[in-house]
Amino acid sequence: MMAAGISLLLLLLLTIGMPVAFSLFTAGSIGLILVGGLDTLIGVITTTPLSTAGSYELISVPMFILMAEFVILSGVADNLFKAAATWVGRVPGGLAMATAIAGAGFGAISGSSTASAATLSSTTMPAMLKQGYEPKLAAGVVAISGTLAMLIPPSIALVLYGIVADVSIGQLLIGGVIPGILVMLTIVATVWVLVMLKPSSAPLGSAYTMREKFNSLKVVAPMVALFMCVTGVIYTGIATPTEASGLGAFGAFLLAVREGRVNGVALARALTHAAHASCMIIMIVVCAKVFGYFVTLTQATQAIVQWVGALDVSSWVVLAFILFGYLVLGCLMDQIAILILTVPIVLPLIKVLGFDPVWFGVIIVVVAEVGLITPPVGLNVFVVSRYAKRPLQEIFAGVWPHVFSHLLLIVVLAAFPSITLWLPAQMAP
């Protein structure tokens, strides 16, 4: 009963607009006082910040964020889009498909969905509108393509899931590769269907010779090199995810230098943005630990596991309800906050039901992608609206077909866990 009351207090604090970290700390502190008194709270808050923020695995978060900032600074997303458009621009809906391909490429060297959405909004959206694309089609594909950075490694969301769930971050990142490719292909297929139903929504682009197409691939080489600096070294066992994050940040810096984009002002801006984002995420993780101690002391998780275990229903029915809950939360809350809040409670249940925690981590990140484009929060939609200067209603109208196709893909990934788990199983020990 106490755990339920404190959880309601947490939801109330979030509803009235208190920052996630402070909401977690306030609710957790009150709960700890009620359970063990003031001494228990003091004991937790004097040890938790240092032990949590000093975690070796957590170092990868600021490094991947810094990597994303340097990638943005380099302007590589514009080159990726031009290369993709050269190859598929003549196909019906080709520029929209090129946006999805560029989103996957940018996500493979970034890890930040909002950064990806902002960059694609300023590079691919104007090109589609100039060619005569229907605005809602163009805006919808930009918003959904930005979410690919959440899944394709290096993914900050998967790193945080691994830290919270105490699951191999390397296996999680590698596990996101094939589902990430499938998400990209799902976006491409959705665009193709939309254009077949309404050809006037996407006029044909320019035609290019094979020589021009192969010349365009020169810009892909730096992206592949940077991808290998991160995902390649993790897969082969050369480096840990934390070490790979440092390599990735340095590689992205060299890429920005190569493009001639680095100067004092730009470097200071990138470092400042990375520091702000890192402090926000680490603060949430630290405060979530305080709330987690309260949950542990009340044994609420064990009670939930025992209750579900006593139900006479299939484990797949329970999984369906859990994923539906994540869809609902994704419409209302920030995805990072959802992971940190729910995983410590849900994961023990998932293990009892016999599901693989790596597979589950990838699944809920795909579900979180849907949350990034659904109202009322729909963070990526707001980002696209701001940078592309298009009305929110237009973008929300454009993303609904992608929501439905993503839900179908989630069903496929849930029904066939081997899609996610095959590549991690091949990793070097």
KASUL-V402682 format. One line per field, one symbol per residue. ss: DSSP state (A for helix, B for strand, O for the rest). phi: phi as a letter, one per 30 degrees, with the letter a starting at -180 (. if undefined). burial: I if it has 24 or more other C-alpha atoms within 12 Angstrom, else O. Layout:
BEGIN
ss=???
phi=???
burial=???
END
This chain:
BEGIN
ss=OAAAAAAAAAAAAAAOOOOAAAAAAAAAAAAAAAAAOAAAAAAAAAAAAAAAAOOOOOAAAAAAAAAAAAAAAAOAAAAAAAAAAAAAOOOOOAAAAAAAAAAAAAAOOOOOAAAAAAAAAAAAAAAAAAAOOOAAAAAAAAAAAAAAAAOOOOOAAAAAAAAAAOOOAAAAAAAAAAAAAAAAAAAAAAAAAAAAAOAAAOOOOOOOOAAAAAAAAAAAAAAAAAAAAAAAAAAOOOOOAAAAAAAAAAAAAAAAAAOOOOOAAAAAAAAAAAAAAAAAAAAAAAAAAAAAAAAAAAOAAAAAAAAAAOOOOOAAAAAAAAAAAAAAAAOOOOAAAAAAAAAAAAAAAAAAOOOOAAAAAAAAAAAAAAAOOOOOOOAAAAAAAAAAOOOAAAAAAAAAAAAAAAAAAAAAAAAOOAAAAAAAAOOOO
phi=.ddddddddeddddddjdeeeddddddddddddddbjdddddddddcdedddddddddddddddddedddddddiddddddddddddcdddeieddddddddddddddbbjcddddddddddcddedddddjddeddddddddddddeddcdddcdddddeddddhceddddddddddeddddddddddddddddddbeddbddcdcbdddddddddeddeddddddddcddddddidbdeddddddddddddddddddiccbeddddddddddddddddddddddddddddddddddhddddddddddddcbddddddddddddddddddcbddddddddceedddedddddjcdddedddddddddedddbcdddhedddddeddchcdeedddddceeddddddddedddddbededdddedcddd
burial=OOIOOIIOIIIOOIOOOOIIIIIIIIIIIIIIIOIOOOOIIOOIIOOIOOOIIOOOIIIIIIIIIIIIIIIIIIIIIIIIIIIIIIIIIIIIIIIIIIIIIIIIIIIIIIIIIIIIIIIIIIIIIIIIIOIOIIIIIIIIIIIIIIIIIIIIIIIIIIIIIIIIIIIIIIIIIIIIIIIIIIIIIIIIIIIIOIIOOOOOIIIIIOOOOOOOOOOOOOIIOIIIIIIIIIIIIIIIOOIIIIIIIIIIIIIIIIIIOOOOIIOOOOIOOIIOIIOOIIOIIIIIIIIIIIIIIIIOIIOIIOOIOOOIOOOOOOOOOIIIOIIOOIIIIIIIIIIIIIIIIIIIIIIIIIOOIOIIIIIIIIIIIIIIIIIIIIIOIIIIIIIIIOIIOIOIOIIIIIIIIIIOIIIOIIOOIIOOIOIIIOIIOOOOO
END
